[in-house]
Amino acid sequence: MRFGFVGLGLILVLVLPAASAAAQDQPVDLELVLAVDASRSMDDDEQALQRDGYVSALTHPEVIDAIASGVHGRIAITYVEWAGPGSQTIILPWRLIDGAAAARMAAADLSEASGTLTRRGTSISGALLFTAGLFDNNGFEGIRRAIDISGDGPNNAGWPVSGAREMALAQGITINGLPVILKRGGFGGLPQPEMLDAYYRDCVIGGPGAFTVAVRSTAQFADAIRRKLVLEIAGRTPAVIPAGFIPAQAGGTDCMIGEKTRPNWLDLDER
């Protein structure tokens, strides 16, 4: 009988920590990764505009109202800057936003944080693979999970973007895009900057209600980021932008166009 009690005690010791850890996951309406392009193609002014845009958006009344309108009235966010393969930095670790005060604290910490990236290459695939791994064991249990990824060019390093996207979608993560279309002339393998919107639509975003909001001028940065956050938090999709999962290259976009501009794009060592 004594052995039975000892055995039961061992079972409880093994089971209770796991149950306790699961119970600690705080329910939220949305777990959101803000994945921001910090590659060399983004100059210092564009970097500052992006960071300032998110800082401003987090405390905007429309964003606070969108958070409050959810089932739980709170979300969890983390802010990541990315560049080439293996070059990702968590700037703001996972943070609960449950009102204006928490939003102000997160915005202040984000504003004061510094990045430490090696900025060579544009690996959207690397960013997706890295950020998709941030949801597990983050202390939150969201009704929805999303990655909000921005960038000013196509994937040109690391694994093909379509494969990384599929892996994220298989985990139930929605990917939304913020293509930054500020430069003129061909870049990143795209003949026209406007094609970046189509590239993100056809090759990057996916999942229920996935959408893109393009930034076409520096004056649009703050408004575009705010609008995008409101839509993501509220779980809505812009009526003018196709929703739902769009299979790779469904719109005729070559999802390998960025890699093909590099002479060593077939070199697996870079991936």
N, C-alpha and C positions, 0 to 999 in steps of 0.2 A: 504493500500500500504506500509505504514511504517512497519507493521508487516511482510509483505512479504520480505522486505529487511533485516529485523532482522533475519528472518528464513533462508534466503539465506546465511547470514553471519555466522550463527551457523553451517550450513552445510559445508561451506568452511573451517571454523576453525577445524571441525572434520576430513574433508577429506584431507586437505593439509598436515598435519603432517604425515599421513600414506603414502601419495604419496612421500613426501620429504624423509622419511626414506627409502622407496624402492629405490628411485633414488640415494641414497648414497651408495648402494651396488656396489662396484667396480668390473667390469667384469675381470675375470682371466681365464686362461686356465685350471687350476687345483686347487682345495682346497684339501690339503693333510695333514692328521694327521699322525705324526710319533709317534707310540705307542710302547714304549720300556720297556721290562721286567726288573723290578728292584726288583724282589722277592729274598728271601733269598738264593735260589739255584744259583743265579748269584753272584759269589764272586766279591770282590772289583776290581780285575784286569779286569774281564770280563765287569763290569760296566764301567770302564774307557775306555776300548777298544771300547765299543758301542758308548759312548758319543763322544770320539775322532774321531771315524769313521764318524759320522754324521757331526761333525764340519769340518773335512777335505773334505768330499764329497760336502758340500754346496758351497764351493768356488772353486771346481775343474772346469777347463775349459770345460770339457765334460758336466757337469751339467749346467753351465752357457749357453753353446751353445744350450742345449736341451730346456732351458727356453726361449731363444730368438727365437727359431724356431716355437713357438706356434702362434696361431692366434692373441693373445693379447700381447705375449712376456713377460708375467708375471704370477706368481703363488702365492698362499698364503699357508703358512705352520704354523703348531703349533706342539710343541714337548711335549709329555706326558710320564711320567714314571708311571708304574702300578705294583701292586703286588696282594694282596688278594682282596676279595669283599669290595667295599667301599674304597679301598686304591689306589687312583689315584691322581697324582699331575701334574698340568700344569707347566712345566719348562720354556717353551718359548711360550708366548701367540701368537695369530694369527699375522703373519707378512707378509707383501708384499715383494716378491722378484722379482725385475724387472731388475736386472743386477748385475754386479760384486760388486759394492759398497754396495748395499742392502744385498747381500749375505754375504759379509765380516762382516757387522754389526750384522746380525743375528747369524753368526757363533761365533763371539766374545761374544755376550750375552749368547749364549748357553754354551760356554766353561766356562764362569764365574759363571753361575747359579749353585745353590746347590739344591739337592732334600731333601724332608722332609717326606719320606714315612715310614709307618709301613710295613715291608717287609714280613709279614707272609702270606703264601698261594700263589697259582698261579691261578688267576682267569682271564683267557682269556675272558670269558663271561662278567665279570664285566668291563674289559677294552673296549670291543666292545660296550657295552651299554653306557658307559660313553662318549667315543669318538664320537659315532654316534650322540650324543646330542650337540656336539660342532659346528656343521655346521650352525645351525639356528641362525640368528641374529649376525653373525660374521663380517658383513660389506663387505662380498665378495659374488659374484655370479659366480660360476665356471661352465665351460662347463662340467667338470667331478668332481666327489668327490671320494676320496679314503682314506682308512685307511691302513697304512703300519705297521703291527704288528710283533714284534720280540718276541722270547721266547725260553727257553731251556727245556721246558717240557710241558706235556698236561695240560689241565684245570683240577684242582683238588679241586676247591672251588667255591661257588656261583652257579648260574644257569647253566644248561647244555649249552655247547658252541654252539650246533647246533641251539638252540632256539634264542640265542643272535645274531647269524649270520643271521638268517632269518629276524629278526627285522631290522638289518642294511641294508640288501639287499633290503627290502621293501621300504627303503627311497632312493633307487637309488645309494647307496654307494658301490663301489668296495672294496673288502678286499684282500690285498696281504700279503704274509707271508715271514718272515725272520727267519726260524728255526735255532737255534744256537746249533750245534751238536759237542760239544767239549769234553764232558765227556765220559768215557768208562764204560761198564757194564750197567746193567739194572738201570733205574731211572724213577721216575714218573709213574710207572706202565708199562712202555714200556720195553720189554725184551732186545731190542737192541737200542742204541741211534739213529741208522740210521732210525728207524721206525718213528722218529719225523717228518721227511720230509713227509712221507705218511700221518701222522696224520694231519699235517697242510694242506696238499693237499685235504684230504677227509673231514675234519671236521671244518676247520677254514676259508680258503679262499673262495671267491665267487664273482660273478658279471662278467660283460663283460671283457674279457681279463685277468682274475685273474691268478696270478702265484706266485710261491715261488722261492726264491734264498737262498739256504742253506749255512751256514758258518760251515765248518768242521775243521778249524784250526785257531789259533789266527792270523796267518799271512794273512788270507783271509778276515778278518773283514772289513778293509778299502775298499778293492777292491769290495767286495760283496755289501756293502752299496752303494758305488758310482754307480756300475752297476745297482743296483735296482732302485736308484733314477732316473737315466737316462731313464730307461725303463718306469717308472711310469710317468715321466714328458712328455716324448714323446708319451705316449699312446701305446707303443709297448709291445709285449709279446715274451719271449724267444721261439725260434722255438722248442726247445727240451722239453718244459714243457707244459702240456695240458692247453689250454685256456678255457675261459668261465666258467660258473657256474657249479660246480661239486656238485651234491646233497650229503647230509650227508651220510657217510658210503658207498658211491658208490664204493669205492675201497676195501671194506671189513674191514676197520678199525673200531674198537669199539670206538666211540666218547665219551664214558663214562669211558674209561679205567683209567683215572686219578682219577676220583671220587671213583671208586671201590677199589682203594688201601687204602682208608681211612675208618676206622671202623665206622665213623659216617656220611658217605656220603649221607645217606637218611634223615639226620636231616635238615629240611627246615629252621630252625632258622639260619643256617650258610649262607643262600642264601639271 
